[in-house]
Amino acid sequence: MFKLINLIIYIFICYCINFASAHAATCSISKAAIAFGTMDTKKTIQESTGNITIVCSGMTGDIIYSLALTNPDKNLSMSNGKGGVLFYQLYTSANYASVWSQNKVINGLIKNINGNGSDTLPFYGRIVIRQNTSSGNYTVFTNPPLITLTY
């Protein structure tokens, strides 16, 4: 019985050490960008690919992470500064089958290289062009994506 108790205590201590060391790192989103380019009003949709980069320091091992889009109303939009608003959606896959959300996350792995690491993953955006709005340069994100990083 003494050996069993020692084994249970050893497993518990190892678990606690691994859990603490995995979270000793500091990670953040360093860059997330997507550009839709010039809108062609003859098309019905405009699609684009963006990238998001996660950087970590103080790593003691590889880090598995997830990125969730946590906008409460799911209506992402950008403005041309003259009253025109375009709505768009972000996706986790290149086939635009899975809308990026709090439940449909992007997962990744950051490899530890001498205590530091980074990972860049794609995400995908789509605008339905035939919206009732004016023409112009839509660069102001009026309801930007809110991204939660969990690791």
Phi and psi in radians as a Rosetta constraint file:
Dihedral C 1 N 2 CA 2 C 2 CIRCULARHARMONIC -1.077 0.35
Dihedral N 2 CA 2 C 2 N 3 CIRCULARHARMONIC -0.722 0.35
Dihedral C 2 N 3 CA 3 C 3 CIRCULARHARMONIC -1.148 0.35
Dihedral N 3 CA 3 C 3 N 4 CIRCULARHARMONIC -0.667 0.35
Dihedral C 3 N 4 CA 4 C 4 CIRCULARHARMONIC -1.129 0.35
Dihedral N 4 CA 4 C 4 N 5 CIRCULARHARMONIC -0.757 0.35
Dihedral C 4 N 5 CA 5 C 5 CIRCULARHARMONIC -1.113 0.35
Dihedral N 5 CA 5 C 5 N 6 CIRCULARHARMONIC -0.766 0.35
Dihedral C 5 N 6 CA 6 C 6 CIRCULARHARMONIC -1.062 0.35
Dihedral N 6 CA 6 C 6 N 7 CIRCULARHARMONIC -0.718 0.35
Dihedral C 6 N 7 CA 7 C 7 CIRCULARHARMONIC -1.103 0.35
Dihedral N 7 CA 7 C 7 N 8 CIRCULARHARMONIC -0.776 0.35
Dihedral C 7 N 8 CA 8 C 8 CIRCULARHARMONIC -1.107 0.35
Dihedral N 8 CA 8 C 8 N 9 CIRCULARHARMONIC -0.753 0.35
Dihedral C 8 N 9 CA 9 C 9 CIRCULARHARMONIC -1.111 0.35
Dihedral N 9 CA 9 C 9 N 10 CIRCULARHARMONIC -0.756 0.35
Dihedral C 9 N 10 CA 10 C 10 CIRCULARHARMONIC -1.053 0.35
Dihedral N 10 CA 10 C 10 N 11 CIRCULARHARMONIC -0.789 0.35
Dihedral C 10 N 11 CA 11 C 11 CIRCULARHARMONIC -1.105 0.35
Dihedral N 11 CA 11 C 11 N 12 CIRCULARHARMONIC -0.743 0.35
Dihedral C 11 N 12 CA 12 C 12 CIRCULARHARMONIC -1.085 0.35
Dihedral N 12 CA 12 C 12 N 13 CIRCULARHARMONIC -0.798 0.35
Dihedral C 12 N 13 CA 13 C 13 CIRCULARHARMONIC -1.122 0.35
Dihedral N 13 CA 13 C 13 N 14 CIRCULARHARMONIC -0.761 0.35
Dihedral C 13 N 14 CA 14 C 14 CIRCULARHARMONIC -1.087 0.35
Dihedral N 14 CA 14 C 14 N 15 CIRCULARHARMONIC -0.703 0.35
Dihedral C 14 N 15 CA 15 C 15 CIRCULARHARMONIC -1.088 0.35
Dihedral N 15 CA 15 C 15 N 16 CIRCULARHARMONIC -0.794 0.35
Dihedral C 15 N 16 CA 16 C 16 CIRCULARHARMONIC -1.116 0.35
Dihedral N 16 CA 16 C 16 N 17 CIRCULARHARMONIC -0.720 0.35
Dihedral C 16 N 17 CA 17 C 17 CIRCULARHARMONIC -1.127 0.35
Dihedral N 17 CA 17 C 17 N 18 CIRCULARHARMONIC -0.803 0.35
Dihedral C 17 N 18 CA 18 C 18 CIRCULARHARMONIC -1.113 0.35
Dihedral N 18 CA 18 C 18 N 19 CIRCULARHARMONIC -0.692 0.35
Dihedral C 18 N 19 CA 19 C 19 CIRCULARHARMONIC -1.138 0.35
Dihedral N 19 CA 19 C 19 N 20 CIRCULARHARMONIC -0.790 0.35
Dihedral C 19 N 20 CA 20 C 20 CIRCULARHARMONIC -1.167 0.35
Dihedral N 20 CA 20 C 20 N 21 CIRCULARHARMONIC -0.745 0.35
Dihedral C 20 N 21 CA 21 C 21 CIRCULARHARMONIC -1.213 0.35
Dihedral N 21 CA 21 C 21 N 22 CIRCULARHARMONIC -0.575 0.35
Dihedral C 21 N 22 CA 22 C 22 CIRCULARHARMONIC -1.151 0.35
Dihedral N 22 CA 22 C 22 N 23 CIRCULARHARMONIC -0.490 0.35
Dihedral C 22 N 23 CA 23 C 23 CIRCULARHARMONIC -1.794 0.35
Dihedral N 23 CA 23 C 23 N 24 CIRCULARHARMONIC 0.172 0.35
Dihedral C 23 N 24 CA 24 C 24 CIRCULARHARMONIC -1.301 0.35
Dihedral N 24 CA 24 C 24 N 25 CIRCULARHARMONIC -0.323 0.35
Dihedral C 24 N 25 CA 25 C 25 CIRCULARHARMONIC -1.284 0.35
Dihedral N 25 CA 25 C 25 N 26 CIRCULARHARMONIC 2.736 0.35
Dihedral C 25 N 26 CA 26 C 26 CIRCULARHARMONIC -2.017 0.35
Dihedral N 26 CA 26 C 26 N 27 CIRCULARHARMONIC 2.153 0.35
Dihedral C 26 N 27 CA 27 C 27 CIRCULARHARMONIC -2.175 0.35
Dihedral N 27 CA 27 C 27 N 28 CIRCULARHARMONIC 2.607 0.35
Dihedral C 27 N 28 CA 28 C 28 CIRCULARHARMONIC -2.674 0.35
Dihedral N 28 CA 28 C 28 N 29 CIRCULARHARMONIC 2.843 0.35
Dihedral C 28 N 29 CA 29 C 29 CIRCULARHARMONIC -1.484 0.35
Dihedral N 29 CA 29 C 29 N 30 CIRCULARHARMONIC 2.048 0.35
Dihedral C 29 N 30 CA 30 C 30 CIRCULARHARMONIC -1.645 0.35
Dihedral N 30 CA 30 C 30 N 31 CIRCULARHARMONIC -0.450 0.35
Dihedral C 30 N 31 CA 31 C 31 CIRCULARHARMONIC -2.793 0.35
Dihedral N 31 CA 31 C 31 N 32 CIRCULARHARMONIC 2.269 0.35
Dihedral C 31 N 32 CA 32 C 32 CIRCULARHARMONIC -2.475 0.35
Dihedral N 32 CA 32 C 32 N 33 CIRCULARHARMONIC 2.054 0.35
Dihedral C 32 N 33 CA 33 C 33 CIRCULARHARMONIC -2.556 0.35
Dihedral N 33 CA 33 C 33 N 34 CIRCULARHARMONIC 2.518 0.35
Dihedral C 33 N 34 CA 34 C 34 CIRCULARHARMONIC -2.548 0.35
Dihedral N 34 CA 34 C 34 N 35 CIRCULARHARMONIC 2.430 0.35
Dihedral C 34 N 35 CA 35 C 35 CIRCULARHARMONIC -2.266 0.35
Dihedral N 35 CA 35 C 35 N 36 CIRCULARHARMONIC 2.262 0.35
Dihedral C 35 N 36 CA 36 C 36 CIRCULARHARMONIC -1.577 0.35
Dihedral N 36 CA 36 C 36 N 37 CIRCULARHARMONIC -0.198 0.35
Dihedral C 36 N 37 CA 37 C 37 CIRCULARHARMONIC 1.300 0.35
Dihedral N 37 CA 37 C 37 N 38 CIRCULARHARMONIC -2.851 0.35
Dihedral C 37 N 38 CA 38 C 38 CIRCULARHARMONIC -1.323 0.35
Dihedral N 38 CA 38 C 38 N 39 CIRCULARHARMONIC 2.312 0.35
Dihedral C 38 N 39 CA 39 C 39 CIRCULARHARMONIC -1.412 0.35
Dihedral N 39 CA 39 C 39 N 40 CIRCULARHARMONIC 2.270 0.35
Dihedral C 39 N 40 CA 40 C 40 CIRCULARHARMONIC -1.761 0.35
Dihedral N 40 CA 40 C 40 N 41 CIRCULARHARMONIC 1.866 0.35
Dihedral C 40 N 41 CA 41 C 41 CIRCULARHARMONIC -1.206 0.35
Dihedral N 41 CA 41 C 41 N 42 CIRCULARHARMONIC -0.162 0.35
Dihedral C 41 N 42 CA 42 C 42 CIRCULARHARMONIC -1.398 0.35
Dihedral N 42 CA 42 C 42 N 43 CIRCULARHARMONIC -0.323 0.35
Dihedral C 42 N 43 CA 43 C 43 CIRCULARHARMONIC -1.495 0.35
Dihedral N 43 CA 43 C 43 N 44 CIRCULARHARMONIC 2.768 0.35
Dihedral C 43 N 44 CA 44 C 44 CIRCULARHARMONIC -1.666 0.35
Dihedral N 44 CA 44 C 44 N 45 CIRCULARHARMONIC -0.359 0.35
Dihedral C 44 N 45 CA 45 C 45 CIRCULARHARMONIC -2.433 0.35
Dihedral N 45 CA 45 C 45 N 46 CIRCULARHARMONIC 2.689 0.35
Dihedral C 45 N 46 CA 46 C 46 CIRCULARHARMONIC -2.210 0.35
Dihedral N 46 CA 46 C 46 N 47 CIRCULARHARMONIC 2.179 0.35
Dihedral C 46 N 47 CA 47 C 47 CIRCULARHARMONIC -2.062 0.35
Dihedral N 47 CA 47 C 47 N 48 CIRCULARHARMONIC 2.668 0.35
Dihedral C 47 N 48 CA 48 C 48 CIRCULARHARMONIC -2.693 0.35
Dihedral N 48 CA 48 C 48 N 49 CIRCULARHARMONIC 2.771 0.35
Dihedral C 48 N 49 CA 49 C 49 CIRCULARHARMONIC -1.992 0.35
Dihedral N 49 CA 49 C 49 N 50 CIRCULARHARMONIC 2.340 0.35
Dihedral C 49 N 50 CA 50 C 50 CIRCULARHARMONIC -2.045 0.35
Dihedral N 50 CA 50 C 50 N 51 CIRCULARHARMONIC 3.031 0.35
Dihedral C 50 N 51 CA 51 C 51 CIRCULARHARMONIC -2.295 0.35
Dihedral N 51 CA 51 C 51 N 52 CIRCULARHARMONIC 2.591 0.35
Dihedral C 51 N 52 CA 52 C 52 CIRCULARHARMONIC -2.268 0.35
Dihedral N 52 CA 52 C 52 N 53 CIRCULARHARMONIC 2.318 0.35
Dihedral C 52 N 53 CA 53 C 53 CIRCULARHARMONIC -2.030 0.35
Dihedral N 53 CA 53 C 53 N 54 CIRCULARHARMONIC 2.292 0.35
Dihedral C 53 N 54 CA 54 C 54 CIRCULARHARMONIC -1.943 0.35
Dihedral N 54 CA 54 C 54 N 55 CIRCULARHARMONIC 2.327 0.35
Dihedral C 54 N 55 CA 55 C 55 CIRCULARHARMONIC -2.150 0.35
Dihedral N 55 CA 55 C 55 N 56 CIRCULARHARMONIC 2.487 0.35
Dihedral C 55 N 56 CA 56 C 56 CIRCULARHARMONIC -2.299 0.35
Dihedral N 56 CA 56 C 56 N 57 CIRCULARHARMONIC 2.600 0.35
Dihedral C 56 N 57 CA 57 C 57 CIRCULARHARMONIC -2.361 0.35
Dihedral N 57 CA 57 C 57 N 58 CIRCULARHARMONIC 2.860 0.35
Dihedral C 57 N 58 CA 58 C 58 CIRCULARHARMONIC 1.208 0.35
Dihedral N 58 CA 58 C 58 N 59 CIRCULARHARMONIC 0.479 0.35
Dihedral C 58 N 59 CA 59 C 59 CIRCULARHARMONIC -1.363 0.35
Dihedral N 59 CA 59 C 59 N 60 CIRCULARHARMONIC 2.505 0.35
Dihedral C 59 N 60 CA 60 C 60 CIRCULARHARMONIC -2.040 0.35
Dihedral N 60 CA 60 C 60 N 61 CIRCULARHARMONIC -0.004 0.35
Dihedral C 60 N 61 CA 61 C 61 CIRCULARHARMONIC -2.972 0.35
Dihedral N 61 CA 61 C 61 N 62 CIRCULARHARMONIC 3.071 0.35
Dihedral C 61 N 62 CA 62 C 62 CIRCULARHARMONIC -1.152 0.35
Dihedral N 62 CA 62 C 62 N 63 CIRCULARHARMONIC 2.629 0.35
Dihedral C 62 N 63 CA 63 C 63 CIRCULARHARMONIC -2.144 0.35
Dihedral N 63 CA 63 C 63 N 64 CIRCULARHARMONIC 2.204 0.35
Dihedral C 63 N 64 CA 64 C 64 CIRCULARHARMONIC -1.592 0.35
Dihedral N 64 CA 64 C 64 N 65 CIRCULARHARMONIC 2.341 0.35
Dihedral C 64 N 65 CA 65 C 65 CIRCULARHARMONIC -2.397 0.35
Dihedral N 65 CA 65 C 65 N 66 CIRCULARHARMONIC 2.902 0.35
Dihedral C 65 N 66 CA 66 C 66 CIRCULARHARMONIC -2.405 0.35
Dihedral N 66 CA 66 C 66 N 67 CIRCULARHARMONIC 2.629 0.35
Dihedral C 66 N 67 CA 67 C 67 CIRCULARHARMONIC -2.126 0.35
Dihedral N 67 CA 67 C 67 N 68 CIRCULARHARMONIC 2.114 0.35
Dihedral C 67 N 68 CA 68 C 68 CIRCULARHARMONIC -1.992 0.35
Dihedral N 68 CA 68 C 68 N 69 CIRCULARHARMONIC 2.468 0.35
Dihedral C 68 N 69 CA 69 C 69 CIRCULARHARMONIC -1.595 0.35
Dihedral N 69 CA 69 C 69 N 70 CIRCULARHARMONIC 2.011 0.35
Dihedral C 69 N 70 CA 70 C 70 CIRCULARHARMONIC -1.970 0.35
Dihedral N 70 CA 70 C 70 N 71 CIRCULARHARMONIC 0.446 0.35
Dihedral C 70 N 71 CA 71 C 71 CIRCULARHARMONIC -1.130 0.35
Dihedral N 71 CA 71 C 71 N 72 CIRCULARHARMONIC 2.223 0.35
Dihedral C 71 N 72 CA 72 C 72 CIRCULARHARMONIC -1.165 0.35
Dihedral N 72 CA 72 C 72 N 73 CIRCULARHARMONIC -0.574 0.35
Dihedral C 72 N 73 CA 73 C 73 CIRCULARHARMONIC -1.758 0.35
Dihedral N 73 CA 73 C 73 N 74 CIRCULARHARMONIC -0.124 0.35
Dihedral C 73 N 74 CA 74 C 74 CIRCULARHARMONIC 1.108 0.35
Dihedral N 74 CA 74 C 74 N 75 CIRCULARHARMONIC 0.108 0.35
Dihedral C 74 N 75 CA 75 C 75 CIRCULARHARMONIC -1.726 0.35
Dihedral N 75 CA 75 C 75 N 76 CIRCULARHARMONIC 1.597 0.35
Dihedral C 75 N 76 CA 76 C 76 CIRCULARHARMONIC -1.434 0.35
Dihedral N 76 CA 76 C 76 N 77 CIRCULARHARMONIC 2.440 0.35
Dihedral C 76 N 77 CA 77 C 77 CIRCULARHARMONIC -2.597 0.35
Dihedral N 77 CA 77 C 77 N 78 CIRCULARHARMONIC 2.775 0.35
Dihedral C 77 N 78 CA 78 C 78 CIRCULARHARMONIC -2.409 0.35
Dihedral N 78 CA 78 C 78 N 79 CIRCULARHARMONIC 2.702 0.35
Dihedral C 78 N 79 CA 79 C 79 CIRCULARHARMONIC -2.094 0.35
Dihedral N 79 CA 79 C 79 N 80 CIRCULARHARMONIC 2.745 0.35
Dihedral C 79 N 80 CA 80 C 80 CIRCULARHARMONIC -1.687 0.35
Dihedral N 80 CA 80 C 80 N 81 CIRCULARHARMONIC 0.090 0.35
Dihedral C 80 N 81 CA 81 C 81 CIRCULARHARMONIC 1.373 0.35
Dihedral N 81 CA 81 C 81 N 82 CIRCULARHARMONIC 0.022 0.35
Dihedral C 81 N 82 CA 82 C 82 CIRCULARHARMONIC -2.160 0.35
Dihedral N 82 CA 82 C 82 N 83 CIRCULARHARMONIC 0.355 0.35
Dihedral C 82 N 83 CA 83 C 83 CIRCULARHARMONIC 1.724 0.35
Dihedral N 83 CA 83 C 83 N 84 CIRCULARHARMONIC -0.209 0.35
Dihedral C 83 N 84 CA 84 C 84 CIRCULARHARMONIC -1.424 0.35
Dihedral N 84 CA 84 C 84 N 85 CIRCULARHARMONIC 2.359 0.35
Dihedral C 84 N 85 CA 85 C 85 CIRCULARHARMONIC -2.267 0.35
Dihedral N 85 CA 85 C 85 N 86 CIRCULARHARMONIC 2.326 0.35
Dihedral C 85 N 86 CA 86 C 86 CIRCULARHARMONIC -2.008 0.35
Dihedral N 86 CA 86 C 86 N 87 CIRCULARHARMONIC 2.344 0.35
Dihedral C 86 N 87 CA 87 C 87 CIRCULARHARMONIC -1.725 0.35
Dihedral N 87 CA 87 C 87 N 88 CIRCULARHARMONIC 2.509 0.35
Dihedral C 87 N 88 CA 88 C 88 CIRCULARHARMONIC -2.473 0.35
Dihedral N 88 CA 88 C 88 N 89 CIRCULARHARMONIC 2.932 0.35
Dihedral C 88 N 89 CA 89 C 89 CIRCULARHARMONIC -2.304 0.35
Dihedral N 89 CA 89 C 89 N 90 CIRCULARHARMONIC 2.566 0.35
Dihedral C 89 N 90 CA 90 C 90 CIRCULARHARMONIC -1.922 0.35
Dihedral N 90 CA 90 C 90 N 91 CIRCULARHARMONIC 2.568 0.35
Dihedral C 90 N 91 CA 91 C 91 CIRCULARHARMONIC -2.277 0.35
Dihedral N 91 CA 91 C 91 N 92 CIRCULARHARMONIC 2.742 0.35
Dihedral C 91 N 92 CA 92 C 92 CIRCULARHARMONIC -1.629 0.35
Dihedral N 92 CA 92 C 92 N 93 CIRCULARHARMONIC -0.193 0.35
Dihedral C 92 N 93 CA 93 C 93 CIRCULARHARMONIC -2.325 0.35
Dihedral N 93 CA 93 C 93 N 94 CIRCULARHARMONIC 2.672 0.35
Dihedral C 93 N 94 CA 94 C 94 CIRCULARHARMONIC -1.171 0.35
Dihedral N 94 CA 94 C 94 N 95 CIRCULARHARMONIC -0.330 0.35
Dihedral C 94 N 95 CA 95 C 95 CIRCULARHARMONIC -1.567 0.35
Dihedral N 95 CA 95 C 95 N 96 CIRCULARHARMONIC 0.090 0.35
Dihedral C 95 N 96 CA 96 C 96 CIRCULARHARMONIC 0.999 0.35
Dihedral N 96 CA 96 C 96 N 97 CIRCULARHARMONIC 0.556 0.35
Dihedral C 96 N 97 CA 97 C 97 CIRCULARHARMONIC -1.579 0.35
Dihedral N 97 CA 97 C 97 N 98 CIRCULARHARMONIC -0.416 0.35
Dihedral C 97 N 98 CA 98 C 98 CIRCULARHARMONIC -2.146 0.35
Dihedral N 98 CA 98 C 98 N 99 CIRCULARHARMONIC 1.922 0.35
Dihedral C 98 N 99 CA 99 C 99 CIRCULARHARMONIC -1.210 0.35
Dihedral N 99 CA 99 C 99 N 100 CIRCULARHARMONIC 2.262 0.35
Dihedral C 99 N 100 CA 100 C 100 CIRCULARHARMONIC -1.180 0.35
Dihedral N 100 CA 100 C 100 N 101 CIRCULARHARMONIC 2.221 0.35
Dihedral C 100 N 101 CA 101 C 101 CIRCULARHARMONIC -2.652 0.35
Dihedral N 101 CA 101 C 101 N 102 CIRCULARHARMONIC -2.935 0.35
Dihedral C 101 N 102 CA 102 C 102 CIRCULARHARMONIC -1.246 0.35
Dihedral N 102 CA 102 C 102 N 103 CIRCULARHARMONIC -0.483 0.35
Dihedral C 102 N 103 CA 103 C 103 CIRCULARHARMONIC -1.693 0.35
Dihedral N 103 CA 103 C 103 N 104 CIRCULARHARMONIC -0.422 0.35
Dihedral C 103 N 104 CA 104 C 104 CIRCULARHARMONIC -1.893 0.35
Dihedral N 104 CA 104 C 104 N 105 CIRCULARHARMONIC 1.641 0.35
Dihedral C 104 N 105 CA 105 C 105 CIRCULARHARMONIC -1.755 0.35
Dihedral N 105 CA 105 C 105 N 106 CIRCULARHARMONIC 2.905 0.35
Dihedral C 105 N 106 CA 106 C 106 CIRCULARHARMONIC -1.786 0.35
Dihedral N 106 CA 106 C 106 N 107 CIRCULARHARMONIC 2.225 0.35
Dihedral C 106 N 107 CA 107 C 107 CIRCULARHARMONIC -1.908 0.35
Dihedral N 107 CA 107 C 107 N 108 CIRCULARHARMONIC 2.612 0.35
Dihedral C 107 N 108 CA 108 C 108 CIRCULARHARMONIC -2.703 0.35
Dihedral N 108 CA 108 C 108 N 109 CIRCULARHARMONIC 3.049 0.35
Dihedral C 108 N 109 CA 109 C 109 CIRCULARHARMONIC -2.339 0.35
Dihedral N 109 CA 109 C 109 N 110 CIRCULARHARMONIC 2.244 0.35
Dihedral C 109 N 110 CA 110 C 110 CIRCULARHARMONIC -1.848 0.35
Dihedral N 110 CA 110 C 110 N 111 CIRCULARHARMONIC 2.091 0.35
Dihedral C 110 N 111 CA 111 C 111 CIRCULARHARMONIC -1.415 0.35
Dihedral N 111 CA 111 C 111 N 112 CIRCULARHARMONIC 2.352 0.35
Dihedral C 111 N 112 CA 112 C 112 CIRCULARHARMONIC -1.355 0.35
Dihedral N 112 CA 112 C 112 N 113 CIRCULARHARMONIC 2.092 0.35
Dihedral C 112 N 113 CA 113 C 113 CIRCULARHARMONIC -2.205 0.35
Dihedral N 113 CA 113 C 113 N 114 CIRCULARHARMONIC 1.723 0.35
Dihedral C 113 N 114 CA 114 C 114 CIRCULARHARMONIC 0.966 0.35
Dihedral N 114 CA 114 C 114 N 115 CIRCULARHARMONIC 0.699 0.35
Dihedral C 114 N 115 CA 115 C 115 CIRCULARHARMONIC 1.565 0.35
Dihedral N 115 CA 115 C 115 N 116 CIRCULARHARMONIC -0.058 0.35
Dihedral C 115 N 116 CA 116 C 116 CIRCULARHARMONIC -2.279 0.35
Dihedral N 116 CA 116 C 116 N 117 CIRCULARHARMONIC 2.816 0.35
Dihedral C 116 N 117 CA 117 C 117 CIRCULARHARMONIC -3.000 0.35
Dihedral N 117 CA 117 C 117 N 118 CIRCULARHARMONIC 2.863 0.35
Dihedral C 117 N 118 CA 118 C 118 CIRCULARHARMONIC -2.653 0.35
Dihedral N 118 CA 118 C 118 N 119 CIRCULARHARMONIC 2.805 0.35
Dihedral C 118 N 119 CA 119 C 119 CIRCULARHARMONIC -2.593 0.35
Dihedral N 119 CA 119 C 119 N 120 CIRCULARHARMONIC 2.400 0.35
Dihedral C 119 N 120 CA 120 C 120 CIRCULARHARMONIC -2.118 0.35
Dihedral N 120 CA 120 C 120 N 121 CIRCULARHARMONIC 2.214 0.35
Dihedral C 120 N 121 CA 121 C 121 CIRCULARHARMONIC -2.199 0.35
Dihedral N 121 CA 121 C 121 N 122 CIRCULARHARMONIC 2.639 0.35
Dihedral C 121 N 122 CA 122 C 122 CIRCULARHARMONIC -1.471 0.35
Dihedral N 122 CA 122 C 122 N 123 CIRCULARHARMONIC 2.717 0.35
Dihedral C 122 N 123 CA 123 C 123 CIRCULARHARMONIC -2.444 0.35
Dihedral N 123 CA 123 C 123 N 124 CIRCULARHARMONIC 2.919 0.35
Dihedral C 123 N 124 CA 124 C 124 CIRCULARHARMONIC -2.269 0.35
Dihedral N 124 CA 124 C 124 N 125 CIRCULARHARMONIC 2.486 0.35
Dihedral C 124 N 125 CA 125 C 125 CIRCULARHARMONIC -2.223 0.35
Dihedral N 125 CA 125 C 125 N 126 CIRCULARHARMONIC 2.646 0.35
Dihedral C 125 N 126 CA 126 C 126 CIRCULARHARMONIC -2.505 0.35
Dihedral N 126 CA 126 C 126 N 127 CIRCULARHARMONIC 2.334 0.35
Dihedral C 126 N 127 CA 127 C 127 CIRCULARHARMONIC -2.022 0.35
Dihedral N 127 CA 127 C 127 N 128 CIRCULARHARMONIC 2.327 0.35
Dihedral C 127 N 128 CA 128 C 128 CIRCULARHARMONIC -1.481 0.35
Dihedral N 128 CA 128 C 128 N 129 CIRCULARHARMONIC 1.959 0.35
Dihedral C 128 N 129 CA 129 C 129 CIRCULARHARMONIC -1.174 0.35
Dihedral N 129 CA 129 C 129 N 130 CIRCULARHARMONIC -0.745 0.35
Dihedral C 129 N 130 CA 130 C 130 CIRCULARHARMONIC -1.314 0.35
Dihedral N 130 CA 130 C 130 N 131 CIRCULARHARMONIC 1.096 0.35
Dihedral C 130 N 131 CA 131 C 131 CIRCULARHARMONIC -1.766 0.35
Dihedral N 131 CA 131 C 131 N 132 CIRCULARHARMONIC 2.675 0.35
Dihedral C 131 N 132 CA 132 C 132 CIRCULARHARMONIC -1.392 0.35
Dihedral N 132 CA 132 C 132 N 133 CIRCULARHARMONIC 1.467 0.35
Dihedral C 132 N 133 CA 133 C 133 CIRCULARHARMONIC -2.607 0.35
Dihedral N 133 CA 133 C 133 N 134 CIRCULARHARMONIC 2.922 0.35
Dihedral C 133 N 134 CA 134 C 134 CIRCULARHARMONIC -1.533 0.35
Dihedral N 134 CA 134 C 134 N 135 CIRCULARHARMONIC 2.821 0.35
Dihedral C 134 N 135 CA 135 C 135 CIRCULARHARMONIC -1.368 0.35
Dihedral N 135 CA 135 C 135 N 136 CIRCULARHARMONIC 2.846 0.35
Dihedral C 135 N 136 CA 136 C 136 CIRCULARHARMONIC 2.641 0.35
Dihedral N 136 CA 136 C 136 N 137 CIRCULARHARMONIC -3.096 0.35
Dihedral C 136 N 137 CA 137 C 137 CIRCULARHARMONIC -1.622 0.35
Dihedral N 137 CA 137 C 137 N 138 CIRCULARHARMONIC 1.882 0.35
Dihedral C 137 N 138 CA 138 C 138 CIRCULARHARMONIC -1.639 0.35
Dihedral N 138 CA 138 C 138 N 139 CIRCULARHARMONIC 1.708 0.35
Dihedral C 138 N 139 CA 139 C 139 CIRCULARHARMONIC -2.192 0.35
Dihedral N 139 CA 139 C 139 N 140 CIRCULARHARMONIC -0.242 0.35
Dihedral C 139 N 140 CA 140 C 140 CIRCULARHARMONIC -1.612 0.35
Dihedral N 140 CA 140 C 140 N 141 CIRCULARHARMONIC 2.017 0.35
Dihedral C 140 N 141 CA 141 C 141 CIRCULARHARMONIC -1.413 0.35
Dihedral N 141 CA 141 C 141 N 142 CIRCULARHARMONIC 1.772 0.35
Dihedral C 141 N 142 CA 142 C 142 CIRCULARHARMONIC -1.340 0.35
Dihedral N 142 CA 142 C 142 N 143 CIRCULARHARMONIC -0.507 0.35
Dihedral C 142 N 143 CA 143 C 143 CIRCULARHARMONIC -2.359 0.35
Dihedral N 143 CA 143 C 143 N 144 CIRCULARHARMONIC 1.394 0.35
Dihedral C 143 N 144 CA 144 C 144 CIRCULARHARMONIC -1.263 0.35
Dihedral N 144 CA 144 C 144 N 145 CIRCULARHARMONIC 2.826 0.35
Dihedral C 144 N 145 CA 145 C 145 CIRCULARHARMONIC -1.169 0.35
Dihedral N 145 CA 145 C 145 N 146 CIRCULARHARMONIC 2.395 0.35
Dihedral C 145 N 146 CA 146 C 146 CIRCULARHARMONIC -1.830 0.35
Dihedral N 146 CA 146 C 146 N 147 CIRCULARHARMONIC 2.015 0.35
Dihedral C 146 N 147 CA 147 C 147 CIRCULARHARMONIC -1.935 0.35
Dihedral N 147 CA 147 C 147 N 148 CIRCULARHARMONIC 2.247 0.35
Dihedral C 147 N 148 CA 148 C 148 CIRCULARHARMONIC -1.847 0.35
Dihedral N 148 CA 148 C 148 N 149 CIRCULARHARMONIC 2.183 0.35
Dihedral C 148 N 149 CA 149 C 149 CIRCULARHARMONIC -1.718 0.35
Dihedral N 149 CA 149 C 149 N 150 CIRCULARHARMONIC 2.160 0.35
Dihedral C 149 N 150 CA 150 C 150 CIRCULARHARMONIC -2.135 0.35
Dihedral N 150 CA 150 C 150 N 151 CIRCULARHARMONIC 2.281 0.35
